Amino acid sequence: MSNHKTLKVFSPYNQSLIQEIPMVGAKEVESALDKAYSLFLDRKQWLPAYRRIEILEKVQELMKAKVEELTKTAAAEGGKPYVDSKVEVMRAINGVKIAAEEIGRLTGEQIPMGLTQASVNRIAFTTREPIGVVASISAFNHPLNLIVHQTVTAFAAGCPVIVKPASTTPLSCLAFAEILKEAGVPEGWVQVVITDNEAAEKMVTDPRVNYLSFIGSAKVGWYLKSKLAPGTRCALEHGGAAPVIVESDAQLDDMIPALVKGGFYHAGQVCVSVQKVFVHEGIAKKVAEEMAQMAEKLIVGDPLDEKTEVGPLILPKEVDRVEKWVNEARENGGEILCGGKRISDTCYAPTVIYNPPQNIKVSKEEIFGPVVCVYPYADREEAIKKANALPYHFQAAVFTKDLDIALDTVQQLNATAVMVNDHTAFRVDWMPFGGRDASGEGLGGIPYSMHEMTREKLMVIKSRFL
């Protein structure tokens, strides 16, 4: 691809052009790889732990001074409402803090020797060292916080990192790269490449890359994994269908607002958005109707307006897709309790569907839009079977006052994390986070990513004085 190509970044809300930025081709990607790999090979250029901590502390200061600017950039390009984008920016700042603190916890352990005659006169211990060059491919839905998770973790672990932001939301990434530079990150340690998918594929499959961090669709993630060079490790974060089991004794006053927030936050464009809610038949219709009443009152519109609660979908074609899926549910007997229609080319009304069949798209696939389905059940075991039936297993939830039922449901749900009496989209940046089965591989969460981006080295010292 030639250098004169540009990437146009449009507002997902009104499709206006926000900015046009130059793209790079295979030559520049090769140069970035060469620079990152050379840094990794030359141990004299590695940054000591205290220096990385100092830089990351400076990054936090600079971000705190630019909260408003970063919030507006993220909301404008990604469409997440202003209020939620501000929360994202504060989380990103905290994420940098977590990474700086975790540097001191990247430790090894002593391995006992002398347990057999052959192992006497030795002392052994492990240390952790950087895994190598990290290549990160990011997603649009948290344009600043995901970049922090995919670059700061690598830098904190001592790895040079090359990041390709989502083509729809590169501006937050570029703004963050400027902050890193200003904070004193030496050249080459964190590089941003705005390029096409072909050049990005060449980058992540290059044998000089030791670790791939990928957030995006399962189709692309598993494809890239199949092409990785031998020895390249990876973390893949795809989507899920976030099932919720609601028992008849659930505390509805707290639960309904939680499910509505978990389902319609960022117009449902979150990999752990509440999507499938299985409710005991005695209260199922009541729960669905109360959710619909709350969903109908959500203010949909311009993400830069501080009153907006639900913004646009990232691209107009996603509105078309969601519309088709909801129409399919309607035609097959799903009861549309609210929404069920597009508001514009870019926004879709928050929608609650009651009891759509299990064999249609809204029940079988990740919706990634502002749609929540509620299904009545008579037998909790059957509801759990249905919840586990899809190949996607990420985060799930159960609502009940009965501790035994909660514990049993947590055990039976196939998920990486199960929330008890909270929605599926709960996350803090220091907890393990990631999908299993079709939903991904490896763990995110800042301390966990940093651990994965290092590897152990064993040292055995032999001495007659031991």
N, C-alpha and C positions, 0 to 999 in steps of 0.2 A: 504494500500500500504506500502511495507517495505521501510526502509530508504536507502537501497543500490541502489534504482533507481536513474537514473540521467537524466537530460534534456540536449539534444544536441542542441546547437544553431548554425545554419548554415547561411552562407552568402546567402542572397536571389539572389545575382548576379551570383556567380560561384559555389554555393552549397558546398563550402569548410567549414570544421568544424571550427568555431571561438572559441568555448569554450564548455566545458561540466560542468554542475553545478549540485550539489546534489539536489534532490527533497525531500520534506517532505510529511508525510502522515497524517492520521486523528488524530493521537496522538499529533503531533506538532501543528496542526491547533487548536485542543482543548486547548492546552497550551497557544497559542497566544490569543484565545478568553478569556480564564480565566484571563490572565494578563491584557488585555485591559479593561475587565469588572471590575476587582478589582480596577484599576486606576480610572475608572469613579465613582465607588461607594464611594471611599474615597476622600471626598472633600478637605482634608488636602493636598492631592498630586496634586490637580489642579494647573496649572501654572498661576500666575497672568498675566494680559494683558501685562504689561511692560516687563516681562520675555520672553513671546512669541515674542514680537517685537524685543527684543535684539537678540534672537536666529535667527530669520528670517533675520535680518540685517547681521548677521555673515554668514548665508547660502549664501546670495547674494555675499559677498566678496569671499567666497571659490569657488563659481561657476565661478565668473569672472576670477579667477586664473586658471580655468580648461576648458576654452571655447574650446580650440583645442581638448583636450582629449575627452570631452563630445560630440563634433561634430563628431569626427571619430567613436566613439562607436555607436552613433545613426545611422550614415550613413551605417556603416558596417552591423549592425544587421537588420536594417529596410529597407535599400535600397533607402531611399530618398536621392537625390543627395547632395553632400557635401555642396554646396552653400546654398541650402534650409535647410539642417540640421543645418547649422550655424545660420540661421535666427531663427530656432526653439529653439536653445539653448539660444539665446538672449531674445526671447520671454519668455522662462521659467524663466530666471533671473528676467525679468520685472514682471512676474506673482507672484514671491515670494514677490517682492516689493509691488505690489497691495494688496496682502493678508495682509502684515504687516500694511499697511496704513488703511485697512478696519477694523481692530480690533477695532479702536477707533470709528467706525461708527455703531457698533452693539448695538444700543440704543433702549430703550423703549420710552413710552410717558405717559403723565399724562392723566388720565381718569376723566372727570368732575364728581363731586359729588354735592349733594345739589340741584339737578334739581327737585327732588320730596321731599316731607316731610320725606319719609322713608329713604332718603339717606343723610340727614344732619349730621353734625359733623364727616365727614369722608374725608380723602384724599386718592386718589388711583393712582397708577402708575404701569406701566409694566417694567420689565427688560427682557433681553434676556440671556438665559443660554444654554450651550452645549446640544445638543439633546441626546448624548450618544455615544456608540461605532459605528463607521462608518466602513463598509466593502466596499472596492472598487475593482471592476473588470475592468481591463484596456484593451485597444486595441493596435494593433501594429503600427498604422500609424503615431503616433507622440510619440515615445517611451519615451521621456523625458517630453515634455510639458503636455501630458495627466496625467502623474504621478504627476506632480506639481498640476494640477487642482484637482486631486483626493486625494492627501495627505496633501498638504500644507493648503488647504482650511479647512480641518477637524482640523488639528493641530492649525491653527490660530483661529478657532472658539472654541477651547478648548476641542475638542473631540479626544479620542484615535482612531487610524485608523489602519486597517489591509488591505494591498493591495496585490492583485494577479495580476502581470503584464501579458501581453500576452505571451504565451509560445514561440512564435517566437522571441520576443524582450525583454527579461528580464534584459539584461545587463545594460541598461541605468537606469533602476529602482534600481538595486543593487548599481550602482555607486552613484546615488542620495541619497540612504539610508546611505551610508558611509559619504557623505557630511553632512547630517542631524546629524549624530552621532558626527562628528567632531565639528559641530557648537554648540553642547551642548543639543540636544534634549534628554531628559532623557529616559532611557530604557522603552520600552513598549508603548510609545506614537505613534510611527510610526513603524509598523512591516511589513516586506515583507514575503510573503509565496509563495514559488515555489512549486506548487502542481498540482494534476490532477483535472479534472472537478468535479469528485464525491466529493472530500474533499472540494473543493471550494463551491459547492452547499450546503453542510452541514454547512459551515461557514456562508454563507449569509442568510440562512433560520433559523439560531439559534435565539431563543427568546432574547438572550443577545445583538443582533445587533439592533440598533435603526434606522439605515439609510444605504441604499444600493445605492452606486454610480456605475452605470454600463454603460460601453461604448462597443458596439459590435453589433452583429446581432439581428434583431428584434425577430427571433425565440427563441433565448436563453434569451433575455431580458424579453419578456412577460412570458416565462416559469418560470423564476426565480421569477418574480413578483407574479405569481399565488401561489408560494410556501412560500412566506414570512410569518414570524410570525405575529400575530395580532399586529397592532400598528407600525410595521416597515414602515417607509416612504422610498420612493425611487426616484431617478432620473435615467431615462433610456434614453440613447442617441443612436439611431439607425441611419440608413441611409436615404437618400432621392434621388430624381431624378432631383433636382435642375433645374426647368424650367426657361427659359428666353424668354421674349416677346420682339421682335425687330420691332419697327415701321419704316415706310419708310423714316422718317426724321432723323434716328439715325446717329450720328457722327461716321462713320465707321473707320476713322483713329485711334481713341482712342479705339473703341470697339473691333476690330478684335484682337489686341494683348491681351486685357483683357480677352476675351473669350478663346483664346488659352492658356493663363496662367491658367485660372480658370478650364479649361478642362483637361489639361495634367500635371499640378503640381502633383508631387508624383505619376506619371503614373495613374492619375485619382482615386487614392485610398484614397479619402477624402469624408466624408459624405455629403459635400455640393459642390462637383465637378460639374462644368457645364456639363450637360448631354443632355438635350433636349432644342434645340434652335428653337423657333417658329418665323419665319421671314416673314415680309410682302412679298407677292409673287412678287412684283415689283423688289425687291433686293435680294430675297432668294438665288438664284443660285450664284450670285456674292459674297454674304457673305460666302456661303459654300465653294466656290472655293478659295477665299482669305484666309479663315481659313486653308484650306487644304495646300495651298502653304506655309504658315507659319509653319504648323505642320510637313510638310515634312523636313523642315530644322532643326528641333529640334535634338540635339545630344543625342542619346540613348546609354546607356552603363554603365560602372563601376561607382557606386555612389561615390566612393572615388576619382575619377578624377574630378578636379575642373571645367573642361569644360562640364561635363555631365549635361544635362538639364532634361532628363527623365531616371529614373532608372528602375530596374526590378519590376515585381510583387512579392508579398511577398512569394508565393509558386508556383512551376511549375504547379500544378493542376489549379491554377487561370488562367494561360496562356492558358491551355487547354479549360477552360470554356469560356474565352473571345473569343477564336478562334471559338468555336462552335456557340456562339451567333452571331458573325459577319458573319459567313458562312450562318447561318439561314437568316440573313438580306439580304445578297447577293442573296440567292436562292429565296427570296420572293419579289424581285424588288427594294431593297435598292441599291442606286448607291454609290459604294465605290470610294470616290474622292482621298483618299490617305491612305496609310497603308493597313489594311485588311490582314495582314500576321504576323506570328510570326517571330521574328528575331533570337530567340534561345529558349532553354528550359525555360528560365527565363524572357525574354523580349518580349514585343509585340509592334509592330510599332504604333505610334500615328495615329489614324484612324478617318476620318470624313466620315460619311454616310449621303447621301442626300435622304430625304423622304422615309425612311423605313416604312412599314405598322405599324399601331398602335397596332396590336394584336400579335406582336412577342416580344421576350425577351428584345431586346435593347430598345424597346419603353415602355414596361410594368414594367420592374424590374430595380433596381439599378445596373448599370454595374460594378462599382468599378474597372474600368480599363481604359486604355487610348483610349476611344472611345467617340466621340461627334456626336450626330444626329441633323441634321438641317431639319426642316419641313417648307414648304411654307404655308402661310395662306392668305385668301382673307378677312376674317372677324375676327377682333381682339377678339370679344366676343367668337367666336368658338375656337380660339387658347387658350383663358383662360380656357374654358370648358375642353379642352383636357389636359391642364396643371394641372388642378385640379382633373382630372378623376382618377389618381392613388391614392392609400391610403396613400402614403408617402408625408408628407408636412413638409418641413424643411426651407430652404432658397430658394428664387427665385429672379428674376431680371427683370427690364424693361429698355429698351433703347429708348429714345425719347427726342426731344427738347420741346415738348408740355407739359407744366406743368399740364394742366387739364387731359390729357390722362395718364400721369404718375400717378397722384393722383388716378384717377379712377381705373387704373390697380393695384395699390398697394392695394386699397380697395377690389378688386375682387379676387386677387390671394389668395388661401388658403395656408398661409405660416407663420412661426413664424417671419421671417424677409424678407423684400423685398428691394433689392438694386436698386436705380435709377441711371442709367448710370454707373454701375459697375458690375463686375462679381459676381456670387452667392457665391463664396468661400471666399469673404472678411470676415475677422474676426479680432477683437482686443479682448484682454482677459478680459476687463472690461465691455464688452457689454453682454446683455442677449443672450444666445445661446442654442438652443435645438429644437427638433422636436415636432410636434404635430401629433395627430392621430397615424397611424402605425409607425411614425418616432420617437416616444418617449414620455416622460412625465417628467415634472419638468424642471428646467432651470439650465444650466451651465453658465459659466462666473463667474470669481472668486468672486465678491461681492455677486452675486445671489446664488451661491453654499453655501457660508458662511452663508447667511441668512437662507437658507433651512436647514443647519446643526445646527441651534439653534432653540429654541422654547421660547415662551413668558411665563413669570410668572407674575401674577397680585398680587400686595400687596395692601390691603385696611387697612388703619389705622383709628381707631375710637377714637375720643377724644372730650371731652366736650369743649375743647379750640379751636376746629376747626370751 
